[in-house]
Amino acid sequence: MEAAGTWALLVVLLLLLLLRLALPGTRTRGHLPPGPTPLPLLGNLLQLRPGALYPGLLRLSKKYGPVFTVYLGPWRRVVVLVGREAVEEALGGQAEEFSGRGMVATLDGTFDGHGQPFDPSLLLAQATSNIICSLVFGLRFPYDDEAFQAVVRAAGGIIVGVSSPWAQTYEMFSRLLQHLPGPYTQFLSQVGTVAAFAIQQVQQHQGSVDTSGPARDVVDAFLLKMAEEKQDPNTEFTDKNLLMTVIYLLFAGTVTVSTTIRYTLLLLLKYPQVQERVQEELTRELGAGQAPSLGDRARLPYTDAVLHEAQRLLALVPMGVPRALTKTTRFRGYTLPQGTEVFPLLGSILHDPKVFEQPEEFNPSRFLDADGKFKKHEAFLPFSLGKRICLGEGLARTELFLLFTAILQAFSLESPCPPGALSLQPAVSGLFNIPQAFQLQFRPH
């Protein structure tokens, strides 16, 4: 009996310890914004369903306001910012404090026939990937190169993986799920494909870099800086940081622009009259057969407006890239401890009905003034703002304009199904909004 009593006491103590570990921590709670009460082990899982995390956060903002606190699982506490005023006040007005890098759990563990209808995803991804490859590696790869195709497909798989319901569950329970088999195995394989490709290219550069000459590309520039600071124990130019930088650039440069272009083409299939007006403007301003250049942007206001409206409507990164506070910060009367994660919901700005009338409608005219000239909109923030604004914004805007206009200058787009059957709702919505798959036909002018 005495032994049984001892075991019962140990079990009770173990359960109490597990319960304590499962309860969200309070030591560094500070004076945080309000939010739904978290449950042991579950956090706010009852209010935030994996697969619908972003709409769940928007729903909570209606009750708790534009700044509130949620728990993704038992340990991960996040302050959520909703709407233009809150996001700009934090990321712009207190840029230094909100400049820390937040966590994307699914990534953090791994990055420590002609004329016929076809899916344009791979082709567009290869085109944009070759642009970043030329900058990073000084190389462009043939479209039929199997290794290149594998990397592009893997990058596409990663963007789907980090946005899936499984990934949203992983964001809440990463400490538990990282030790269990499941979709993470496939995800790791895709990341491994991209990493192996990057390692191969970096190794080739290491054997051929000319330390006395100018850099050929980003990898060369990094290697030259490594050689220059090799005696500095605090240098950030290390082998690990080189590889991580290359992987991030390769991944982001492959999937973000291609996804946005793909969604823009889908919009033109859905709204043929918009396609006709874009091509009419291209013909009028450039003439037949003239390849568009970046200097033509000012002469193509409607085309520019279509691209901006497509980015606004898609809201590619609806929850924003997570931030973290670099120090304990006072914000709107709350005390947010150092290290607190912050989700600036960019989609809540791009789809704010107070800023954009009928925000769920595709309306390029909202970016045109009364004279038909392009007008900027202060709430157009698909690349975020503050100290962690998207580093590749300039390159992405250039790529989007040149790729889009080159396609529309040379081809008319046709869909094998009627416009009414095309859906603009994301196929997957998580960290990224990923458009539905579709097929199209390119008809030369």
C-alpha positions as CSV (number, residue, x, y, z in Angstrom):
1,M,0.0,0.0,0.0
2,E,2.9,2.3,0.9
3,A,4.4,1.8,-2.5
4,A,1.1,2.4,-4.3
5,G,0.7,5.6,-2.3
6,T,4.2,6.7,-3.4
7,W,3.4,6.0,-7.0
8,A,0.1,7.9,-6.8
9,L,1.9,10.9,-5.3
10,L,4.5,10.9,-8.1
11,V,1.8,10.7,-10.7
12,V,0.0,13.7,-9.1
13,L,3.2,15.6,-9.0
14,L,4.0,14.8,-12.6
15,L,0.5,15.9,-13.7
16,L,0.9,19.1,-11.8
17,L,4.3,19.7,-13.4
18,L,2.9,19.0,-16.9
19,L,-0.1,21.3,-16.2
20,R,2.3,24.1,-15.0
21,L,4.4,23.7,-18.2
22,A,1.3,23.7,-20.3
23,L,-0.1,26.9,-18.9
24,P,1.0,30.0,-20.7
25,G,3.8,31.7,-18.9
26,T,3.2,34.8,-16.7
27,R,6.7,35.8,-15.6
28,T,7.2,38.1,-18.5
29,R,3.6,38.9,-19.2
30,G,3.9,42.6,-18.6
31,H,0.7,44.6,-19.2
32,L,-0.4,42.9,-22.4
33,P,-3.3,43.7,-24.6
34,P,-6.6,41.8,-23.9
35,G,-7.5,38.6,-25.7
36,P,-9.4,35.3,-25.3
37,T,-8.5,33.2,-22.2
38,P,-6.1,30.4,-23.2
39,L,-6.7,26.8,-22.1
40,P,-4.0,24.5,-20.7
41,L,-2.2,22.6,-23.5
42,L,-4.5,24.1,-26.1
43,G,-3.9,27.8,-25.8
44,N,-6.5,29.6,-28.0
45,L,-7.1,26.6,-30.3
46,L,-10.9,26.7,-29.7
47,Q,-10.9,30.3,-31.2
48,L,-8.3,29.7,-33.9
49,R,-8.8,26.8,-36.2
50,P,-5.8,25.6,-38.2
51,G,-6.5,26.2,-41.8
52,A,-8.4,29.4,-41.0
53,L,-5.9,31.2,-38.8
54,Y,-6.0,34.6,-40.5
55,P,-9.9,34.9,-40.6
56,G,-9.9,33.7,-37.0
57,L,-7.6,36.5,-36.0
58,L,-9.8,39.0,-37.9
59,R,-12.8,37.7,-36.1
60,L,-11.2,38.1,-32.7
61,S,-10.3,41.7,-33.5
62,K,-14.0,42.6,-33.7
63,K,-14.2,41.6,-30.1
64,Y,-10.9,42.7,-28.6
65,G,-9.9,45.6,-30.9
66,P,-7.0,46.3,-33.2
67,V,-4.4,45.2,-30.7
68,F,-4.9,41.9,-28.8
69,T,-3.0,38.9,-27.5
70,V,-3.5,35.2,-28.5
71,Y,-1.7,32.0,-27.6
72,L,-0.8,29.6,-30.4
73,G,-0.7,26.4,-28.5
74,P,0.4,26.3,-24.8
75,W,3.6,28.3,-25.1
76,R,3.6,30.7,-28.0
77,R,2.2,34.1,-27.1
78,V,1.6,36.6,-29.9
79,V,0.4,40.2,-30.0
80,V,-1.7,40.8,-33.1
81,L,-2.0,44.1,-34.9
82,V,-5.0,44.7,-37.2
83,G,-5.7,47.6,-39.5
84,R,-3.5,50.3,-41.0
85,E,-3.3,52.6,-37.9
86,A,-2.1,49.9,-35.5
87,V,0.4,48.4,-38.0
88,E,1.8,51.7,-39.1
89,E,2.1,53.0,-35.5
90,A,4.1,49.9,-34.6
91,L,6.2,49.1,-37.6
92,G,6.6,52.7,-38.7
93,G,6.3,54.8,-35.6
94,Q,8.3,52.4,-33.3
95,A,10.3,50.7,-36.1
96,E,13.4,50.0,-33.9
97,E,11.4,48.2,-31.2
98,F,9.4,46.1,-33.6
99,S,12.4,45.2,-35.8
100,G,13.1,41.8,-34.3
101,R,12.7,38.7,-36.4
102,G,9.6,36.7,-35.5
103,M,9.3,32.9,-35.8
104,V,7.8,30.8,-38.6
105,A,8.0,27.4,-36.8
106,T,7.8,25.3,-40.0
107,L,10.8,27.2,-41.4
108,D,12.9,27.9,-38.3
109,G,13.8,24.3,-37.6
110,T,14.9,23.7,-41.2
111,F,16.7,26.9,-42.0
112,D,18.9,26.8,-39.0
113,G,1.9,20.4,-75.4
114,H,2.2,23.9,-77.6
115,G,-1.1,25.9,-77.9
116,Q,-3.0,23.6,-75.5
117,P,-4.3,24.6,-72.1
118,F,-1.7,24.2,-69.4
119,D,-1.0,25.2,-65.8
120,P,1.5,28.1,-65.9
121,S,2.8,27.7,-62.4
122,L,6.1,25.9,-63.2
123,L,6.9,28.1,-66.2
124,L,6.4,31.3,-64.3
125,A,8.3,30.0,-61.2
126,Q,11.2,29.1,-63.5
127,A,11.2,32.5,-65.1
128,T,11.3,34.3,-61.7
129,S,13.8,31.8,-60.2
130,N,16.2,32.4,-63.1
131,I,16.2,36.1,-62.3
132,I,17.3,35.6,-58.7
133,C,19.7,32.9,-59.8
134,S,21.4,35.3,-62.2
135,L,21.8,37.8,-59.4
136,V,22.9,35.3,-56.7
137,F,24.9,32.8,-58.7
138,G,25.6,34.7,-62.0
139,L,23.8,31.8,-63.8
140,R,20.6,31.1,-65.7
141,F,19.4,27.5,-66.0
142,P,17.7,25.8,-69.0
143,Y,14.0,25.3,-68.4
144,D,14.4,21.6,-69.2
145,D,17.2,21.1,-66.6
146,E,15.8,18.4,-64.2
147,A,17.8,19.7,-61.2
148,F,16.5,23.2,-61.7
149,Q,12.9,22.0,-62.2
150,A,13.2,20.0,-58.9
151,V,14.4,23.1,-57.0
152,V,11.5,25.2,-58.4
153,R,9.0,22.5,-57.6
154,A,10.4,22.1,-54.1
155,A,10.2,25.9,-53.5
156,G,6.5,25.7,-54.6
157,G,6.0,22.8,-52.2
158,I,7.5,24.8,-49.3
159,I,5.2,27.8,-49.8
160,V,2.2,25.4,-49.8
161,G,3.6,23.6,-46.8
162,V,4.1,26.7,-44.6
163,S,0.5,27.8,-45.4
164,S,-1.3,24.5,-44.9
165,P,-3.6,23.6,-42.0
166,W,-0.8,21.3,-40.8
167,A,1.6,24.2,-40.7
168,Q,-0.8,26.4,-38.8
169,T,-1.2,23.6,-36.3
170,Y,2.6,23.3,-36.1
171,E,2.8,27.0,-35.3
172,M,0.8,26.3,-32.2
173,F,2.3,23.1,-31.1
174,S,5.8,23.0,-32.7
175,R,7.5,21.8,-29.5
176,L,5.4,18.6,-29.6
177,L,4.9,18.0,-33.3
178,Q,8.6,18.4,-34.3
179,H,9.3,15.0,-32.7
180,L,6.4,13.2,-34.5
181,P,6.2,11.8,-38.0
182,G,3.9,13.4,-40.5
183,P,3.9,16.0,-43.2
184,Y,7.0,17.5,-41.7
185,T,9.0,14.6,-43.4
186,Q,7.9,15.7,-46.9
187,F,8.5,19.4,-46.0
188,L,12.1,18.6,-44.8
189,S,12.7,16.8,-48.1
190,Q,11.6,19.9,-50.1
191,V,13.8,22.2,-48.0
192,G,16.6,19.7,-48.4
193,T,16.3,19.9,-52.2
194,V,16.6,23.7,-52.2
195,A,19.5,23.6,-49.7
196,A,21.4,21.0,-51.6
197,F,21.1,23.1,-54.8
198,A,22.3,26.2,-52.9
199,I,25.2,24.3,-51.4
200,Q,26.4,23.0,-54.7
201,Q,26.4,26.5,-56.2
202,V,28.2,28.0,-53.2
203,Q,30.9,25.3,-53.4
204,Q,31.5,26.0,-57.1
205,H,32.0,29.7,-56.3
206,Q,34.4,29.0,-53.4
207,G,36.6,27.2,-55.9
208,S,36.5,29.9,-58.5
209,V,36.2,33.3,-56.8
210,D,38.9,35.8,-57.8
211,T,39.8,37.7,-54.6
212,S,41.6,40.4,-56.7
213,G,38.8,41.1,-59.0
214,P,35.2,42.5,-58.8
215,A,32.3,40.3,-57.6
216,R,30.4,38.5,-60.3
217,D,27.3,38.1,-58.2
218,V,25.9,38.0,-54.6
219,V,27.8,34.9,-53.6
220,D,31.1,36.3,-54.8
221,A,30.4,39.6,-52.9
222,F,29.7,37.6,-49.7
223,L,32.8,35.5,-50.1
224,L,35.0,38.5,-50.7
225,K,33.6,40.1,-47.5
226,M,34.2,36.9,-45.6
227,A,37.9,37.0,-46.7
228,E,38.1,40.7,-45.7
229,E,36.7,40.1,-42.2
230,K,38.1,36.6,-41.5
231,Q,40.1,37.8,-38.5
232,D,37.1,39.5,-36.9
233,P,35.5,37.2,-34.3
234,N,32.3,39.1,-34.4
235,T,31.8,39.1,-38.2
236,E,28.4,38.2,-39.6
237,F,30.0,37.0,-42.8
238,T,30.2,33.3,-42.0
239,D,29.7,30.1,-44.0
240,K,26.4,29.5,-42.2
241,N,25.1,33.0,-42.9
242,L,26.1,32.7,-46.5
243,L,24.2,29.5,-47.0
244,M,21.1,30.8,-45.1
245,T,21.1,34.0,-47.2
246,V,21.3,32.1,-50.5
247,I,18.6,29.7,-49.5
248,Y,16.2,32.5,-48.4
249,L,16.9,34.5,-51.6
250,L,16.4,31.5,-53.8
251,F,13.2,30.5,-52.1
252,A,11.7,34.0,-51.9
253,G,12.8,35.0,-55.4
254,T,11.2,31.9,-56.8
255,V,7.8,31.8,-55.3
256,T,6.6,35.3,-54.4
257,V,6.7,37.1,-57.7
258,S,5.6,34.0,-59.7
259,T,2.6,33.5,-57.4
260,T,1.6,37.1,-57.8
261,I,1.9,37.0,-61.6
262,R,-0.1,33.8,-61.7
263,Y,-2.9,35.4,-59.7
264,T,-2.8,38.5,-62.0
265,L,-3.2,36.2,-65.0
266,L,-6.1,34.5,-63.3
267,L,-7.8,37.9,-62.8
268,L,-7.4,38.6,-66.5
269,L,-9.1,35.3,-67.4
270,K,-11.9,36.1,-64.9
271,Y,-12.3,39.7,-66.3
272,P,-11.6,39.6,-70.1
273,Q,-12.5,43.3,-70.4
274,V,-9.6,44.2,-68.1
275,Q,-7.2,42.2,-70.4
276,E,-8.6,44.0,-73.4
277,R,-8.0,47.4,-71.8
278,V,-4.4,46.5,-70.8
279,Q,-3.6,45.3,-74.3
280,E,-5.2,48.4,-75.8
281,E,-3.0,50.6,-73.7
282,L,0.1,48.6,-74.5
283,T,-0.6,48.9,-78.3
284,R,-1.4,52.6,-78.1
285,E,1.7,53.5,-76.0
286,L,4.3,51.1,-77.3
287,G,3.1,49.9,-80.6
288,A,3.2,46.4,-81.9
289,G,6.3,44.3,-81.2
290,Q,8.1,46.8,-79.0
291,A,9.3,45.1,-75.8
292,P,8.3,47.1,-72.7
293,S,11.0,48.6,-70.5
294,L,10.9,49.9,-66.9
295,G,10.9,53.5,-68.3
296,D,7.5,52.8,-69.9
297,R,5.7,52.4,-66.5
298,A,4.6,56.1,-66.3
299,R,3.0,55.8,-69.8
300,L,1.0,52.7,-68.8
301,P,-1.1,53.9,-65.8
302,Y,-4.0,51.4,-66.3
303,T,-1.5,48.5,-66.5
304,D,0.2,49.7,-63.4
305,A,-3.1,50.0,-61.6
306,V,-4.1,46.4,-62.6
307,L,-0.8,45.2,-61.0
308,H,-1.3,47.1,-57.8
309,E,-4.9,46.0,-57.5
310,A,-3.9,42.4,-58.1
311,Q,-1.4,42.6,-55.3
312,R,-3.9,44.3,-53.0
313,L,-6.6,41.7,-53.6
314,L,-4.3,38.7,-53.3
315,A,-2.6,40.0,-50.1
316,L,0.1,37.4,-50.6
317,V,1.3,37.4,-47.0
318,P,-2.0,38.2,-45.2
319,M,-0.6,37.8,-41.6
320,G,2.6,39.6,-42.4
321,V,6.0,38.2,-41.6
322,P,6.2,37.7,-37.8
323,R,8.1,40.3,-35.9
324,A,9.6,40.2,-32.4
325,L,10.2,43.1,-30.0
326,T,13.9,44.0,-29.5
327,K,13.2,45.4,-26.0
328,T,10.4,45.9,-23.5
329,T,8.1,48.4,-25.2
330,R,5.2,50.7,-24.3
331,F,2.6,50.5,-27.0
332,R,-0.9,52.0,-26.8
333,G,-0.9,51.8,-23.0
334,Y,0.3,48.2,-22.9
335,T,3.7,46.9,-21.8
336,L,5.0,44.3,-24.2
337,P,8.0,42.4,-22.9
338,Q,11.2,42.0,-24.9
339,G,10.9,39.0,-27.3
340,T,7.1,39.2,-27.6
341,E,6.1,38.0,-31.0
342,V,3.9,40.3,-33.1
343,F,1.7,39.5,-36.1
344,P,1.1,42.7,-38.2
345,L,-1.9,41.6,-40.3
346,L,-1.2,43.2,-43.6
347,G,-4.3,41.7,-45.2
348,S,-6.4,43.7,-42.7
349,I,-5.0,46.9,-44.3
350,L,-5.2,45.8,-47.9
351,H,-8.8,44.6,-47.4
352,D,-9.9,47.4,-45.0
353,P,-13.4,48.7,-46.1
354,K,-12.7,52.0,-44.4
355,V,-9.8,52.5,-46.8
356,F,-10.7,50.5,-49.9
357,E,-14.4,50.7,-50.9
358,Q,-15.8,47.2,-51.5
359,P,-12.3,45.6,-50.8
360,E,-13.3,42.1,-52.0
361,E,-14.0,43.5,-55.5
362,F,-11.3,43.7,-58.2
363,N,-11.3,47.3,-59.2
364,P,-8.1,48.7,-60.8
365,S,-9.7,52.1,-61.1
366,R,-9.1,52.7,-57.3
367,F,-5.5,53.3,-58.3
368,L,-6.4,56.0,-61.0
369,D,-7.3,59.6,-60.5
370,A,-10.0,61.5,-62.3
371,D,-7.7,62.1,-65.3
372,G,-6.8,58.4,-65.6
373,K,-3.3,58.9,-64.2
374,F,-1.9,56.4,-61.7
375,K,-2.2,57.5,-58.1
376,K,-0.4,56.0,-55.1
377,H,-2.3,54.8,-52.1
378,E,-0.8,55.2,-48.6
379,A,-2.5,52.0,-47.5
380,F,-0.9,49.9,-50.2
381,L,1.5,48.0,-48.1
382,P,1.9,44.4,-49.5
383,F,5.7,44.6,-48.7
384,S,5.1,45.7,-45.1
385,L,7.0,48.7,-43.6
386,G,9.5,49.6,-41.0
387,K,13.0,48.1,-40.5
388,R,12.0,44.7,-41.8
389,I,10.2,45.9,-44.9
390,C,10.7,43.4,-47.7
391,L,14.3,43.7,-48.9
392,G,13.3,42.7,-52.4
393,E,10.5,45.2,-52.9
394,G,12.3,47.1,-55.7
395,L,13.3,43.9,-57.5
396,A,9.8,42.4,-57.1
397,R,8.0,45.5,-58.5
398,T,10.4,45.5,-61.4
399,E,9.9,41.8,-62.2
400,L,6.1,42.1,-61.9
401,F,5.9,45.0,-64.3
402,L,8.3,43.6,-66.9
403,L,7.0,40.0,-66.9
404,F,3.3,41.0,-67.0
405,T,3.7,43.6,-69.8
406,A,5.9,41.3,-71.8
407,I,3.3,38.5,-71.7
408,L,0.4,40.8,-72.5
409,Q,2.3,42.5,-75.3
410,A,2.9,39.2,-77.1
411,F,-0.1,37.1,-76.2
412,S,-3.8,37.0,-75.5
413,L,-4.9,34.8,-72.7
414,E,-7.8,32.4,-73.0
415,S,-9.3,30.0,-70.5
416,P,-10.7,26.6,-71.4
417,C,-13.6,27.2,-68.9
418,P,-16.0,30.2,-68.7
419,P,-14.9,33.1,-66.5
420,G,-17.7,32.5,-64.1
421,A,-16.3,29.1,-63.2
422,L,-12.9,30.6,-62.1
423,S,-12.5,31.1,-58.4
424,L,-10.5,33.9,-56.9
425,Q,-10.6,32.5,-53.4
426,P,-7.2,31.1,-52.2
427,A,-6.7,27.4,-52.5
428,V,-4.6,27.6,-49.4
429,S,-4.5,30.5,-46.9
430,G,-2.0,30.6,-44.1
431,L,1.3,32.4,-44.0
432,F,0.8,32.9,-47.8
433,N,-2.4,33.2,-49.8
434,I,-2.0,30.7,-52.7
435,P,-4.3,31.0,-55.7
436,Q,-6.3,28.2,-57.1
437,A,-4.7,26.1,-59.8
438,F,-6.0,26.9,-63.3
439,Q,-5.2,26.3,-67.0
440,L,-4.8,28.9,-69.8
441,Q,-3.9,29.2,-73.4
442,F,-1.5,31.7,-74.9
443,R,-2.7,33.0,-78.3
444,P,0.0,35.0,-80.2
445,H,-1.2,38.4,-81.4
